[in-house]
Amino acid sequence: MIPSLLRSVLTVMVVCLAFAGCTTKKEVEPETKGEFVFNNIKYSGACQGIASKTCKGGYDVAIMSTANIVIYNMPTAATGTFNIANGWATNPGCNTYVLVLKENGNQIASINGTLTKTGDNSFILLVNVTEFATASSAATISGSGTYTILK
C-alpha cells in the first residue's frame, strides 16, 4: 500500500503544477508537452517541473492530463539512461521514481524501468508499474516529454 505521505505529496504536486503553470493553453508553450501510454490509452498535456522538496538540486516533473504522471527526482544530466526505482519503497530517497494518479483517483507506482534524457529538459520513459490496491496488476507505461521548470 502506498504510504500516505507519498499519496499526499503526489496530490499536492499535481495541484500545485496545475495552478502554477496551466491556467490557459496560451501560457503553455508547444515545447513543454508530454505524453504517455497506459493500458492502451494515450494521455497528453502540459509537462512542467518544480524544485524537489525532498532532494536538494533535483526536480519533480509532471505530465498533466486526465491521468497525471509525476517523475520524482528527474536526473539533472542532459543525456544518459537512468534506472527507475520502486515507488512503493518506504523511503525511495533521491532515486528517480514514478507515481501516477488515474482519473478514478487510484494511484500507481513504479516497480522498475528506465528513463533516458535526450536533452537538458527532454526525456523518454519506459516503466513497469503496479496499482497499490492490487499489486498483481502490473502494466507498462511508455512516454516522453519536454518540460520547463517553474520558478
Disulfide bonds with the S-S distance in Angstrom:
Cys55-Cys94 2.03
